[in-house]
Amino acid sequence: MAKLPDGWVFIPMTKDAITIELKQMELVTCRHCKHYKPYTGRVSGNQYFQCEVLTMDTDPDWFCADWEEEDAEM
């Protein structure tokens, strides 16, 4: 079964005074990104998630320009 995207981003680009193109890109949230890693808090023992690129705790529904899908081929 095909995976549905988390959303879509449409970027308008003007070619000339009359023509506008829309670039369609898939939106990937942190929860589906390969840079989104779990870690356990030292004092509390709770599990948290951190972005390896931004080096900060992130919300699973957040997104950024540095995303890479978990199952993406290298």
Predicted model as a PDB file, atoms N, CA, C, CB and O in Angstrom, pLDDT in the B-factor column:
MODEL        1                                                                  
ATOM      1  N   MET A   1       0.846  -1.186   0.000  1.00 56.00           N  
ATOM      2  CA  MET A   1       0.000   0.000   0.000  1.00 56.00           C  
ATOM      3  C   MET A   1       0.890   1.247   0.000  1.00 56.00           C  
ATOM      4  CB  MET A   1      -0.962   0.000   1.229  1.00 56.00           C  
ATOM      5  O   MET A   1       1.884   1.308   0.723  1.00 56.00           O  
ATOM      6  N   ALA A   2       0.535   2.202  -0.788  1.00 58.00           N  
ATOM      7  CA  ALA A   2       1.323   3.432  -0.905  1.00 58.00           C  
ATOM      8  C   ALA A   2       1.163   4.304   0.335  1.00 58.00           C  
ATOM      9  CB  ALA A   2       0.909   4.218  -2.156  1.00 58.00           C  
ATOM     10  O   ALA A   2       0.081   4.398   0.914  1.00 58.00           O  
ATOM     11  N   LYS A   3       2.270   4.940   0.730  1.00 69.00           N  
ATOM     12  CA  LYS A   3       2.254   5.853   1.872  1.00 69.00           C  
ATOM     13  C   LYS A   3       1.723   7.209   1.433  1.00 69.00           C  
ATOM     14  CB  LYS A   3       3.669   5.996   2.488  1.00 69.00           C  
ATOM     15  O   LYS A   3       2.179   7.767   0.435  1.00 69.00           O  
ATOM     16  N   LEU A   4       0.781   7.724   2.162  1.00 70.00           N  
ATOM     17  CA  LEU A   4       0.261   9.055   1.861  1.00 70.00           C  
ATOM     18  C   LEU A   4       1.192  10.101   2.458  1.00 70.00           C  
ATOM     19  CB  LEU A   4      -1.185   9.227   2.407  1.00 70.00           C  
ATOM     20  O   LEU A   4       1.742   9.882   3.537  1.00 70.00           O  
ATOM     21  N   PRO A   5       1.382  11.231   1.784  1.00 71.00           N  
ATOM     22  CA  PRO A   5       2.248  12.282   2.337  1.00 71.00           C  
ATOM     23  C   PRO A   5       1.591  12.948   3.538  1.00 71.00           C  
ATOM     24  CB  PRO A   5       2.575  13.337   1.262  1.00 71.00           C  
ATOM     25  O   PRO A   5       0.372  12.907   3.706  1.00 71.00           O  
ATOM     26  N   ASP A   6       2.434  13.567   4.375  1.00 79.00           N  
ATOM     27  CA  ASP A   6       1.920  14.324   5.520  1.00 79.00           C  
ATOM     28  C   ASP A   6       1.212  15.591   5.058  1.00 79.00           C  
ATOM     29  CB  ASP A   6       3.060  14.680   6.488  1.00 79.00           C  
ATOM     30  O   ASP A   6       0.382  16.137   5.784  1.00 79.00           O  
ATOM     31  N   GLY A   7       1.526  16.050   3.886  1.00 80.00           N  
ATOM     32  CA  GLY A   7       0.914  17.258   3.324  1.00 80.00           C  
ATOM     33  C   GLY A   7       1.649  17.660   2.064  1.00 80.00           C  
ATOM     34  O   GLY A   7       2.558  16.962   1.615  1.00 80.00           O  
ATOM     35  N   TRP A   8       1.260  18.771   1.503  1.00 81.00           N  
ATOM     36  CA  TRP A   8       1.880  19.291   0.286  1.00 81.00           C  
ATOM     37  C   TRP A   8       2.255  20.748   0.482  1.00 81.00           C  
ATOM     38  CB  TRP A   8       0.938  19.136  -0.924  1.00 81.00           C  
ATOM     39  O   TRP A   8       1.591  21.470   1.225  1.00 81.00           O  
ATOM     40  N   VAL A   9       3.297  21.172  -0.170  1.00 80.00           N  
ATOM     41  CA  VAL A   9       3.721  22.571  -0.176  1.00 80.00           C  
ATOM     42  C   VAL A   9       3.701  23.018  -1.633  1.00 80.00           C  
ATOM     43  CB  VAL A   9       5.158  22.763   0.482  1.00 80.00           C  
ATOM     44  O   VAL A   9       4.236  22.327  -2.500  1.00 80.00           O  
ATOM     45  N   PHE A  10       3.096  24.155  -1.907  1.00 82.00           N  
ATOM     46  CA  PHE A  10       3.063  24.709  -3.255  1.00 82.00           C  
ATOM     47  C   PHE A  10       3.834  26.022  -3.262  1.00 82.00           C  
ATOM     48  CB  PHE A  10       1.599  24.920  -3.743  1.00 82.00           C  
ATOM     49  O   PHE A  10       3.498  26.946  -2.521  1.00 82.00           O  
ATOM     50  N   ILE A  11       4.858  26.107  -4.090  1.00 82.00           N  
ATOM     51  CA  ILE A  11       5.708  27.291  -4.151  1.00 82.00           C  
ATOM     52  C   ILE A  11       5.457  28.004  -5.475  1.00 82.00           C  
ATOM     53  CB  ILE A  11       7.213  26.913  -3.996  1.00 82.00           C  
ATOM     54  O   ILE A  11       5.776  27.462  -6.534  1.00 82.00           O  
ATOM     55  N   PRO A  12       4.890  29.216  -5.436  1.00 86.00           N  
ATOM     56  CA  PRO A  12       4.662  29.944  -6.683  1.00 86.00           C  
ATOM     57  C   PRO A  12       5.963  30.537  -7.218  1.00 86.00           C  
ATOM     58  CB  PRO A  12       3.625  31.053  -6.471  1.00 86.00           C  
ATOM     59  O   PRO A  12       6.748  31.114  -6.466  1.00 86.00           O  
ATOM     60  N   MET A  13       6.181  30.389  -8.517  1.00 85.00           N  
ATOM     61  CA  MET A  13       7.367  30.947  -9.166  1.00 85.00           C  
ATOM     62  C   MET A  13       6.919  31.677 -10.419  1.00 85.00           C  
ATOM     63  CB  MET A  13       8.413  29.834  -9.507  1.00 85.00           C  
ATOM     64  O   MET A  13       6.238  31.100 -11.267  1.00 85.00           O  
ATOM     65  N   THR A  14       7.295  32.944 -10.541  1.00 86.00           N  
ATOM     66  CA  THR A  14       6.899  33.724 -11.713  1.00 86.00           C  
ATOM     67  C   THR A  14       7.938  33.569 -12.817  1.00 86.00           C  
ATOM     68  CB  THR A  14       6.720  35.214 -11.346  1.00 86.00           C  
ATOM     69  O   THR A  14       9.141  33.687 -12.583  1.00 86.00           O  
ATOM     70  N   LYS A  15       7.445  33.301 -14.025  1.00 79.00           N  
ATOM     71  CA  LYS A  15       8.332  33.185 -15.185  1.00 79.00           C  
ATOM     72  C   LYS A  15       8.437  34.530 -15.904  1.00 79.00           C  
ATOM     73  CB  LYS A  15       7.820  32.092 -16.158  1.00 79.00           C  
ATOM     74  O   LYS A  15       9.513  34.945 -16.336  1.00 79.00           O  
ATOM     75  N   ASP A  16       7.303  35.188 -16.018  1.00 81.00           N  
ATOM     76  CA  ASP A  16       7.248  36.517 -16.622  1.00 81.00           C  
ATOM     77  C   ASP A  16       6.044  37.235 -16.032  1.00 81.00           C  
ATOM     78  CB  ASP A  16       7.157  36.441 -18.192  1.00 81.00           C  
ATOM     79  O   ASP A  16       5.475  36.768 -15.046  1.00 81.00           O  
ATOM     80  N   ALA A  17       5.651  38.343 -16.606  1.00 80.00           N  
ATOM     81  CA  ALA A  17       4.559  39.150 -16.050  1.00 80.00           C  
ATOM     82  C   ALA A  17       3.208  38.438 -16.129  1.00 80.00           C  
ATOM     83  CB  ALA A  17       4.475  40.481 -16.779  1.00 80.00           C  
ATOM     84  O   ALA A  17       2.280  38.804 -15.407  1.00 80.00           O  
ATOM     85  N   ILE A  18       3.085  37.438 -16.984  1.00 84.00           N  
ATOM     86  CA  ILE A  18       1.801  36.773 -17.183  1.00 84.00           C  
ATOM     87  C   ILE A  18       1.769  35.353 -16.611  1.00 84.00           C  
ATOM     88  CB  ILE A  18       1.475  36.731 -18.655  1.00 84.00           C  
ATOM     89  O   ILE A  18       0.731  34.916 -16.113  1.00 84.00           O  
ATOM     90  N   THR A  19       2.883  34.633 -16.674  1.00 86.00           N  
ATOM     91  CA  THR A  19       2.921  33.219 -16.319  1.00 86.00           C  
ATOM     92  C   THR A  19       3.432  32.994 -14.895  1.00 86.00           C  
ATOM     93  CB  THR A  19       3.793  32.462 -17.303  1.00 86.00           C  
ATOM     94  O   THR A  19       4.452  33.547 -14.484  1.00 86.00           O  
ATOM     95  N   ILE A  20       2.693  32.169 -14.161  1.00 84.00           N  
ATOM     96  CA  ILE A  20       3.111  31.756 -12.814  1.00 84.00           C  
ATOM     97  C   ILE A  20       3.083  30.232 -12.775  1.00 84.00           C  
ATOM     98  CB  ILE A  20       2.175  32.377 -11.693  1.00 84.00           C  
ATOM     99  O   ILE A  20       2.081  29.615 -13.134  1.00 84.00           O  
ATOM    100  N   GLU A  21       4.175  29.634 -12.342  1.00 88.00           N  
ATOM    101  CA  GLU A  21       4.249  28.190 -12.174  1.00 88.00           C  
ATOM    102  C   GLU A  21       4.142  27.846 -10.696  1.00 88.00           C  
ATOM    103  CB  GLU A  21       5.558  27.629 -12.772  1.00 88.00           C  
ATOM    104  O   GLU A  21       4.604  28.599  -9.839  1.00 88.00           O  
ATOM    105  N   LEU A  22       3.532  26.707 -10.407  1.00 85.00           N  
ATOM    106  CA  LEU A  22       3.476  26.208  -9.031  1.00 85.00           C  
ATOM    107  C   LEU A  22       4.352  24.977  -8.937  1.00 85.00           C  
ATOM    108  CB  LEU A  22       2.012  25.884  -8.596  1.00 85.00           C  
ATOM    109  O   LEU A  22       4.167  24.016  -9.684  1.00 85.00           O  
ATOM    110  N   LYS A  23       5.311  25.004  -8.015  1.00 85.00           N  
ATOM    111  CA  LYS A  23       6.150  23.840  -7.770  1.00 85.00           C  
ATOM    112  C   LYS A  23       5.534  23.084  -6.599  1.00 85.00           C  
ATOM    113  CB  LYS A  23       7.646  24.249  -7.476  1.00 85.00           C  
ATOM    114  O   LYS A  23       5.362  23.643  -5.516  1.00 85.00           O  
ATOM    115  N   GLN A  24       5.206  21.830  -6.812  1.00 84.00           N  
ATOM    116  CA  GLN A  24       4.567  21.008  -5.795  1.00 84.00           C  
ATOM    117  C   GLN A  24       5.618  20.128  -5.135  1.00 84.00           C  
ATOM    118  CB  GLN A  24       3.431  20.149  -6.405  1.00 84.00           C  
ATOM    119  O   GLN A  24       6.351  19.411  -5.816  1.00 84.00           O  
ATOM    120  N   MET A  25       5.693  20.184  -3.789  1.00 80.00           N  
ATOM    121  CA  MET A  25       6.643  19.369  -3.040  1.00 80.00           C  
ATOM    122  C   MET A  25       5.916  18.668  -1.897  1.00 80.00           C  
ATOM    123  CB  MET A  25       7.813  20.234  -2.500  1.00 80.00           C  
ATOM    124  O   MET A  25       4.983  19.219  -1.313  1.00 80.00           O  
ATOM    125  N   GLU A  26       6.345  17.470  -1.590  1.00 82.00           N  
ATOM    126  CA  GLU A  26       5.755  16.728  -0.482  1.00 82.00           C  
ATOM    127  C   GLU A  26       6.276  17.277   0.845  1.00 82.00           C  
ATOM    128  CB  GLU A  26       6.066  15.216  -0.607  1.00 82.00           C  
ATOM    129  O   GLU A  26       7.454  17.611   0.970  1.00 82.00           O  
ATOM    130  N   LEU A  27       5.398  17.366   1.817  1.00 82.00           N  
ATOM    131  CA  LEU A  27       5.760  17.824   3.152  1.00 82.00           C  
ATOM    132  C   LEU A  27       5.957  16.599   4.038  1.00 82.00           C  
ATOM    133  CB  LEU A  27       4.668  18.780   3.743  1.00 82.00           C  
ATOM    134  O   LEU A  27       5.092  15.725   4.086  1.00 82.00           O  
ATOM    135  N   VAL A  28       7.080  16.527   4.733  1.00 83.00           N  
ATOM    136  CA  VAL A  28       7.371  15.413   5.645  1.00 83.00           C  
ATOM    137  C   VAL A  28       7.517  15.983   7.049  1.00 83.00           C  
ATOM    138  CB  VAL A  28       8.671  14.633   5.213  1.00 83.00           C  
ATOM    139  O   VAL A  28       8.332  16.876   7.281  1.00 83.00           O  
ATOM    140  N   THR A  29       6.728  15.468   7.982  1.00 85.00           N  
ATOM    141  CA  THR A  29       6.824  15.932   9.367  1.00 85.00           C  
ATOM    142  C   THR A  29       7.973  15.209  10.075  1.00 85.00           C  
ATOM    143  CB  THR A  29       5.481  15.697  10.123  1.00 85.00           C  
ATOM    144  O   THR A  29       8.486  14.207   9.577  1.00 85.00           O  
ATOM    145  N   CYS A  30       8.365  15.720  11.223  1.00 85.00           N  
ATOM    146  CA  CYS A  30       9.489  15.157  11.977  1.00 85.00           C  
ATOM    147  C   CYS A  30       9.299  13.673  12.280  1.00 85.00           C  
ATOM    148  CB  CYS A  30       9.676  15.920  13.276  1.00 85.00           C  
ATOM    149  O   CYS A  30      10.261  12.906  12.226  1.00 85.00           O  
ATOM    150  N   ARG A  31       8.091  13.266  12.593  1.00 84.00           N  
ATOM    151  CA  ARG A  31       7.859  11.864  12.972  1.00 84.00           C  
ATOM    152  C   ARG A  31       8.206  10.884  11.850  1.00 84.00           C  
ATOM    153  CB  ARG A  31       6.406  11.673  13.380  1.00 84.00           C  
ATOM    154  O   ARG A  31       8.430   9.706  12.125  1.00 84.00           O  
ATOM    155  N   HIS A  32       8.258  11.338  10.585  1.00 84.00           N  
ATOM    156  CA  HIS A  32       8.598  10.478   9.458  1.00 84.00           C  
ATOM    157  C   HIS A  32       9.977  10.782   8.882  1.00 84.00           C  
ATOM    158  CB  HIS A  32       7.557  10.617   8.378  1.00 84.00           C  
ATOM    159  O   HIS A  32      10.331  10.261   7.825  1.00 84.00           O  
ATOM    160  N   CYS A  33      10.757  11.614   9.561  1.00 85.00           N  
ATOM    161  CA  CYS A  33      12.082  12.018   9.078  1.00 85.00           C  
ATOM    162  C   CYS A  33      13.165  11.125   9.681  1.00 85.00           C  
ATOM    163  CB  CYS A  33      12.358  13.503   9.422  1.00 85.00           C  
ATOM    164  O   CYS A  33      13.054  10.709  10.835  1.00 85.00           O  
ATOM    165  N   LYS A  34      14.213  10.830   8.906  1.00 85.00           N  
ATOM    166  CA  LYS A  34      15.278   9.973   9.423  1.00 85.00           C  
ATOM    167  C   LYS A  34      16.168  10.681  10.436  1.00 85.00           C  
ATOM    168  CB  LYS A  34      16.120   9.464   8.286  1.00 85.00           C  
ATOM    169  O   LYS A  34      16.936  10.016  11.132  1.00 85.00           O  
ATOM    170  N   HIS A  35      16.094  12.001  10.544  1.00 85.00           N  
ATOM    171  CA  HIS A  35      16.900  12.763  11.507  1.00 85.00           C  
ATOM    172  C   HIS A  35      16.226  12.872  12.875  1.00 85.00           C  
ATOM    173  CB  HIS A  35      17.177  14.157  10.964  1.00 85.00           C  
ATOM    174  O   HIS A  35      16.807  13.436  13.802  1.00 85.00           O  
ATOM    175  N   TYR A  36      15.023  12.347  13.010  1.00 86.00           N  
ATOM    176  CA  TYR A  36      14.228  12.426  14.238  1.00 86.00           C  
ATOM    177  C   TYR A  36      14.525  11.195  15.084  1.00 86.00           C  
ATOM    178  CB  TYR A  36      12.696  12.533  13.922  1.00 86.00           C  
ATOM    179  O   TYR A  36      14.065  10.100  14.760  1.00 86.00           O  
ATOM    180  N   LYS A  37      15.293  11.359  16.172  1.00 85.00           N  
ATOM    181  CA  LYS A  37      15.768  10.226  16.964  1.00 85.00           C  
ATOM    182  C   LYS A  37      15.290  10.304  18.412  1.00 85.00           C  
ATOM    183  CB  LYS A  37      17.289  10.162  16.924  1.00 85.00           C  
ATOM    184  O   LYS A  37      15.234  11.390  18.990  1.00 85.00           O  
ATOM    185  N   PRO A  38      14.945   9.152  19.003  1.00 83.00           N  
ATOM    186  CA  PRO A  38      14.541   9.123  20.412  1.00 83.00           C  
ATOM    187  C   PRO A  38      15.754   9.119  21.344  1.00 83.00           C  
ATOM    188  CB  PRO A  38      13.669   7.893  20.688  1.00 83.00           C  
ATOM    189  O   PRO A  38      16.820   8.620  20.984  1.00 83.00           O  
ATOM    190  N   TYR A  39      15.586   9.671  22.525  1.00 81.00           N  
ATOM    191  CA  TYR A  39      16.590   9.559  23.580  1.00 81.00           C  
ATOM    192  C   TYR A  39      15.863   9.553  24.908  1.00 81.00           C  
ATOM    193  CB  TYR A  39      17.636  10.723  23.512  1.00 81.00           C  
ATOM    194  O   TYR A  39      14.726  10.015  25.001  1.00 81.00           O  
ATOM    195  N   THR A  40      16.509   9.035  25.931  1.00 78.00           N  
ATOM    196  CA  THR A  40      15.908   8.936  27.262  1.00 78.00           C  
ATOM    197  C   THR A  40      16.501  10.010  28.157  1.00 78.00           C  
ATOM    198  CB  THR A  40      16.130   7.526  27.876  1.00 78.00           C  
ATOM    199  O   THR A  40      17.720  10.174  28.216  1.00 78.00           O  
ATOM    200  N   GLY A  41      15.639  10.741  28.855  1.00 74.00           N  
ATOM    201  CA  GLY A  41      16.096  11.789  29.772  1.00 74.00           C  
ATOM    202  C   GLY A  41      16.921  11.199  30.906  1.00 74.00           C  
ATOM    203  O   GLY A  41      16.579  10.141  31.435  1.00 74.00           O  
ATOM    204  N   ARG A  42      17.992  11.861  31.281  1.00 74.00           N  
ATOM    205  CA  ARG A  42      18.904  11.341  32.316  1.00 74.00           C  
ATOM    206  C   ARG A  42      18.248  11.277  33.695  1.00 74.00           C  
ATOM    207  CB  ARG A  42      20.156  12.208  32.391  1.00 74.00           C  
ATOM    208  O   ARG A  42      18.393  10.288  34.413  1.00 74.00           O  
ATOM    209  N   VAL A  43      17.536  12.326  34.053  1.00 77.00           N  
ATOM    210  CA  VAL A  43      16.962  12.387  35.401  1.00 77.00           C  
ATOM    211  C   VAL A  43      15.575  11.745  35.443  1.00 77.00           C  
ATOM    212  CB  VAL A  43      16.879  13.846  35.878  1.00 77.00           C  
ATOM    213  O   VAL A  43      15.284  10.942  36.330  1.00 77.00           O  
ATOM    214  N   SER A  44      14.721  12.101  34.480  1.00 76.00           N  
ATOM    215  CA  SER A  44      13.332  11.656  34.529  1.00 76.00           C  
ATOM    216  C   SER A  44      13.117  10.244  34.014  1.00 76.00           C  
ATOM    217  CB  SER A  44      12.486  12.590  33.746  1.00 76.00           C  
ATOM    218  O   SER A  44      12.185   9.567  34.449  1.00 76.00           O  
ATOM    219  N   GLY A  45      13.967   9.779  33.090  1.00 76.00           N  
ATOM    220  CA  GLY A  45      13.771   8.475  32.472  1.00 76.00           C  
ATOM    221  C   GLY A  45      12.715   8.499  31.385  1.00 76.00           C  
ATOM    222  O   GLY A  45      12.439   7.465  30.778  1.00 76.00           O  
ATOM    223  N   ASN A  46      12.109   9.669  31.119  1.00 80.00           N  
ATOM    224  CA  ASN A  46      11.109   9.800  30.059  1.00 80.00           C  
ATOM    225  C   ASN A  46      11.776   9.762  28.694  1.00 80.00           C  
ATOM    226  CB  ASN A  46      10.307  11.102  30.224  1.00 80.00           C  
ATOM    227  O   ASN A  46      12.947  10.117  28.555  1.00 80.00           O  
ATOM    228  N   GLN A  47      11.026   9.330  27.689  1.00 80.00           N  
ATOM    229  CA  GLN A  47      11.563   9.305  26.337  1.00 80.00           C  
ATOM    230  C   GLN A  47      11.204  10.606  25.613  1.00 80.00           C  
ATOM    231  CB  GLN A  47      11.026   8.078  25.559  1.00 80.00           C  
ATOM    232  O   GLN A  47      10.052  11.041  25.612  1.00 80.00           O  
ATOM    233  N   TYR A  48      12.219  11.209  25.001  1.00 82.00           N  
ATOM    234  CA  TYR A  48      12.055  12.445  24.238  1.00 82.00           C  
ATOM    235  C   TYR A  48      12.571  12.200  22.827  1.00 82.00           C  
ATOM    236  CB  TYR A  48      12.808  13.643  24.914  1.00 82.00           C  
ATOM    237  O   TYR A  48      13.173  11.164  22.547  1.00 82.00           O  
ATOM    238  N   PHE A  49      12.330  13.162  21.945  1.00 86.00           N  
ATOM    239  CA  PHE A  49      12.798  13.052  20.570  1.00 86.00           C  
ATOM    240  C   PHE A  49      13.574  14.304  20.200  1.00 86.00           C  
ATOM    241  CB  PHE A  49      11.619  12.833  19.597  1.00 86.00           C  
ATOM    242  O   PHE A  49      13.222  15.413  20.601  1.00 86.00           O  
ATOM    243  N   GLN A  50      14.631  14.107  19.432  1.00 86.00           N  
ATOM    244  CA  GLN A  50      15.487  15.227  19.057  1.00 86.00           C  
ATOM    245  C   GLN A  50      15.822  15.139  17.576  1.00 86.00           C  
ATOM    246  CB  GLN A  50      16.777  15.244  19.908  1.00 86.00           C  
ATOM    247  O   GLN A  50      15.972  14.050  17.022  1.00 86.00           O  
ATOM    248  N   CYS A  51      15.937  16.300  16.945  1.00 85.00           N  
ATOM    249  CA  CYS A  51      16.359  16.388  15.554  1.00 85.00           C  
ATOM    250  C   CYS A  51      17.886  16.424  15.520  1.00 85.00           C  
ATOM    251  CB  CYS A  51      15.746  17.649  14.853  1.00 85.00           C  
ATOM    252  O   CYS A  51      18.505  17.261  16.177  1.00 85.00           O  
ATOM    253  N   GLU A  52      18.490  15.516  14.754  1.00 84.00           N  
ATOM    254  CA  GLU A  52      19.954  15.472  14.656  1.00 84.00           C  
ATOM    255  C   GLU A  52      20.516  16.653  13.862  1.00 84.00           C  
ATOM    256  CB  GLU A  52      20.393  14.162  14.008  1.00 84.00           C  
ATOM    257  O   GLU A  52      21.667  17.038  14.066  1.00 84.00           O  
ATOM    258  N   VAL A  53      19.725  17.226  12.967  1.00 84.00           N  
ATOM    259  CA  VAL A  53      20.185  18.357  12.152  1.00 84.00           C  
ATOM    260  C   VAL A  53      20.098  19.656  12.946  1.00 84.00           C  
ATOM    261  CB  VAL A  53      19.353  18.469  10.853  1.00 84.00           C  
ATOM    262  O   VAL A  53      21.046  20.440  12.975  1.00 84.00           O  
ATOM    263  N   LEU A  54      18.953  19.876  13.590  1.00 81.00           N  
ATOM    264  CA  LEU A  54      18.744  21.113  14.353  1.00 81.00           C  
ATOM    265  C   LEU A  54      19.325  21.027  15.762  1.00 81.00           C  
ATOM    266  CB  LEU A  54      17.257  21.432  14.435  1.00 81.00           C  
ATOM    267  O   LEU A  54      19.435  22.048  16.442  1.00 81.00           O  
ATOM    268  N   THR A  55      19.699  19.835  16.210  1.00 79.00           N  
ATOM    269  CA  THR A  55      20.202  19.549  17.555  1.00 79.00           C  
ATOM    270  C   THR A  55      19.336  20.173  18.649  1.00 79.00           C  
ATOM    271  CB  THR A  55      21.627  20.050  17.689  1.00 79.00           C  
ATOM    272  O   THR A  55      19.828  20.878  19.530  1.00 79.00           O  
ATOM    273  N   MET A  56      18.052  19.899  18.571  1.00 79.00           N  
ATOM    274  CA  MET A  56      17.111  20.387  19.584  1.00 79.00           C  
ATOM    275  C   MET A  56      15.912  19.460  19.636  1.00 79.00           C  
ATOM    276  CB  MET A  56      16.663  21.846  19.282  1.00 79.00           C  
ATOM    277  O   MET A  56      15.650  18.712  18.694  1.00 79.00           O  
ATOM    278  N   ASP A  57      15.179  19.516  20.751  1.00 82.00           N  
ATOM    279  CA  ASP A  57      13.943  18.747  20.870  1.00 82.00           C  
ATOM    280  C   ASP A  57      12.924  19.325  19.901  1.00 82.00           C  
ATOM    281  CB  ASP A  57      13.398  18.767  22.333  1.00 82.00           C  
ATOM    282  O   ASP A  57      12.818  20.541  19.742  1.00 82.00           O  
ATOM    283  N   THR A  58      12.174  18.434  19.255  1.00 79.00           N  
ATOM    284  CA  THR A  58      11.179  18.885  18.288  1.00 79.00           C  
ATOM    285  C   THR A  58       9.851  18.189  18.530  1.00 79.00           C  
ATOM    286  CB  THR A  58      11.660  18.629  16.855  1.00 79.00           C  
ATOM    287  O   THR A  58       9.791  17.116  19.131  1.00 79.00           O  
ATOM    288  N   ASP A  59       8.811  18.810  18.059  1.00 81.00           N  
ATOM    289  CA  ASP A  59       7.466  18.261  18.099  1.00 81.00           C  
ATOM    290  C   ASP A  59       7.327  17.293  16.923  1.00 81.00           C  
ATOM    291  CB  ASP A  59       6.378  19.398  18.043  1.00 81.00           C  
ATOM    292  O   ASP A  59       7.811  17.603  15.835  1.00 81.00           O  
ATOM    293  N   PRO A  60       6.685  16.130  17.097  1.00 82.00           N  
ATOM    294  CA  PRO A  60       6.570  15.173  15.995  1.00 82.00           C  
ATOM    295  C   PRO A  60       5.800  15.723  14.794  1.00 82.00           C  
ATOM    296  CB  PRO A  60       5.899  13.916  16.485  1.00 82.00           C  
ATOM    297  O   PRO A  60       5.962  15.218  13.683  1.00 82.00           O  
ATOM    298  N   ASP A  61       4.969  16.742  14.993  1.00 84.00           N  
ATOM    299  CA  ASP A  61       4.200  17.315  13.886  1.00 84.00           C  
ATOM    300  C   ASP A  61       4.899  18.502  13.233  1.00 84.00           C  
ATOM    301  CB  ASP A  61       2.840  17.741  14.376  1.00 84.00           C  
ATOM    302  O   ASP A  61       4.325  19.132  12.345  1.00 84.00           O  
ATOM    303  N   TRP A  62       6.115  18.820  13.647  1.00 82.00           N  
ATOM    304  CA  TRP A  62       6.871  19.926  13.065  1.00 82.00           C  
ATOM    305  C   TRP A  62       7.506  19.461  11.762  1.00 82.00           C  
ATOM    306  CB  TRP A  62       7.956  20.448  14.053  1.00 82.00           C  
ATOM    307  O   TRP A  62       7.510  18.265  11.471  1.00 82.00           O  
ATOM    308  N   PHE A  63       8.045  20.391  10.971  1.00 80.00           N  
ATOM    309  CA  PHE A  63       8.717  20.065   9.723  1.00 80.00           C  
ATOM    310  C   PHE A  63       9.778  21.124   9.454  1.00 80.00           C  
ATOM    311  CB  PHE A  63       7.704  19.975   8.543  1.00 80.00           C  
ATOM    312  O   PHE A  63       9.717  22.218  10.017  1.00 80.00           O  
ATOM    313  N   CYS A  64      10.748  20.811   8.601  1.00 78.00           N  
ATOM    314  CA  CYS A  64      11.775  21.778   8.233  1.00 78.00           C  
ATOM    315  C   CYS A  64      12.241  21.505   6.802  1.00 78.00           C  
ATOM    316  CB  CYS A  64      12.971  21.718   9.222  1.00 78.00           C  
ATOM    317  O   CYS A  64      11.757  20.577   6.155  1.00 78.00           O  
ATOM    318  N   ALA A  65      13.160  22.295   6.322  1.00 74.00           N  
ATOM    319  CA  ALA A  65      13.650  22.154   4.946  1.00 74.00           C  
ATOM    320  C   ALA A  65      14.697  21.058   4.811  1.00 74.00           C  
ATOM    321  CB  ALA A  65      14.231  23.467   4.464  1.00 74.00           C  
ATOM    322  O   ALA A  65      15.056  20.701   3.689  1.00 74.00           O  
ATOM    323  N   ASP A  66      15.203  20.508   5.924  1.00 74.00           N  
ATOM    324  CA  ASP A  66      16.268  19.509   5.876  1.00 74.00           C  
ATOM    325  C   ASP A  66      15.769  18.066   5.956  1.00 74.00           C  
ATOM    326  CB  ASP A  66      17.229  19.757   6.991  1.00 74.00           C  
ATOM    327  O   ASP A  66      16.556  17.153   6.205  1.00 74.00           O  
ATOM    328  N   TRP A  67      14.488  17.858   5.750  1.00 70.00           N  
ATOM    329  CA  TRP A  67      13.917  16.529   5.933  1.00 70.00           C  
ATOM    330  C   TRP A  67      14.455  15.518   4.928  1.00 70.00           C  
ATOM    331  CB  TRP A  67      12.415  16.597   5.827  1.00 70.00           C  
ATOM    332  O   TRP A  67      14.807  15.847   3.795  1.00 70.00           O  
ATOM    333  N   GLU A  68      14.502  14.282   5.392  1.00 73.00           N  
ATOM    334  CA  GLU A  68      14.769  13.120   4.534  1.00 73.00           C  
ATOM    335  C   GLU A  68      13.902  11.994   5.079  1.00 73.00           C  
ATOM    336  CB  GLU A  68      16.322  12.721   4.514  1.00 73.00           C  
ATOM    337  O   GLU A  68      13.925  11.710   6.277  1.00 73.00           O  
ATOM    338  N   GLU A  69      13.147  11.361   4.209  1.00 71.00           N  
ATOM    339  CA  GLU A  69      12.273  10.282   4.665  1.00 71.00           C  
ATOM    340  C   GLU A  69      13.081   9.127   5.240  1.00 71.00           C  
ATOM    341  CB  GLU A  69      11.395   9.785   3.517  1.00 71.00           C  
ATOM    342  O   GLU A  69      14.212   8.877   4.823  1.00 71.00           O  
ATOM    343  N   GLU A  70      12.486   8.426   6.203  1.00 68.00           N  
ATOM    344  CA  GLU A  70      13.167   7.315   6.872  1.00 68.00           C  
ATOM    345  C   GLU A  70      13.632   6.231   5.895  1.00 68.00           C  
ATOM    346  CB  GLU A  70      12.247   6.701   7.909  1.00 68.00           C  
ATOM    347  O   GLU A  70      14.739   5.709   6.022  1.00 68.00           O  
ATOM    348  N   ASP A  71      12.788   5.898   4.929  1.00 69.00           N  
ATOM    349  CA  ASP A  71      13.117   4.814   4.016  1.00 69.00           C  
ATOM    350  C   ASP A  71      13.722   5.310   2.701  1.00 69.00           C  
ATOM    351  CB  ASP A  71      11.883   4.000   3.732  1.00 69.00           C  
ATOM    352  O   ASP A  71      13.721   4.580   1.710  1.00 69.00           O  
ATOM    353  N   ALA A  72      14.236   6.535   2.680  1.00 55.00           N  
ATOM    354  CA  ALA A  72      14.831   7.081   1.462  1.00 55.00           C  
ATOM    355  C   ALA A  72      16.133   6.356   1.129  1.00 55.00           C  
ATOM    356  CB  ALA A  72      15.085   8.592   1.616  1.00 55.00           C  
ATOM    357  O   ALA A  72      16.915   6.019   2.018  1.00 55.00           O  
ATOM    358  N   GLU A  73      16.351   6.125  -0.155  1.00 52.00           N  
ATOM    359  CA  GLU A  73      17.576   5.468  -0.629  1.00 52.00           C  
ATOM    360  C   GLU A  73      18.710   6.462  -0.633  1.00 52.00           C  
ATOM    361  CB  GLU A  73      17.383   4.866  -2.039  1.00 52.00           C  
ATOM    362  O   GLU A  73      18.505   7.631  -0.963  1.00 52.00           O  
ATOM    363  N   MET A  74      19.897   6.027  -0.276  1.00 44.00           N  
ATOM    364  CA  MET A  74      21.073   6.894  -0.302  1.00 44.00           C  
ATOM    365  C   MET A  74      21.882   6.635  -1.543  1.00 44.00           C  
ATOM    366  CB  MET A  74      21.935   6.689   0.942  1.00 44.00           C  
ATOM    367  O   MET A  74      22.916   7.269  -1.749  1.00 44.00           O  
TER     368      MET A  74                                                      
ENDMDL                                                                          
END                                                                             
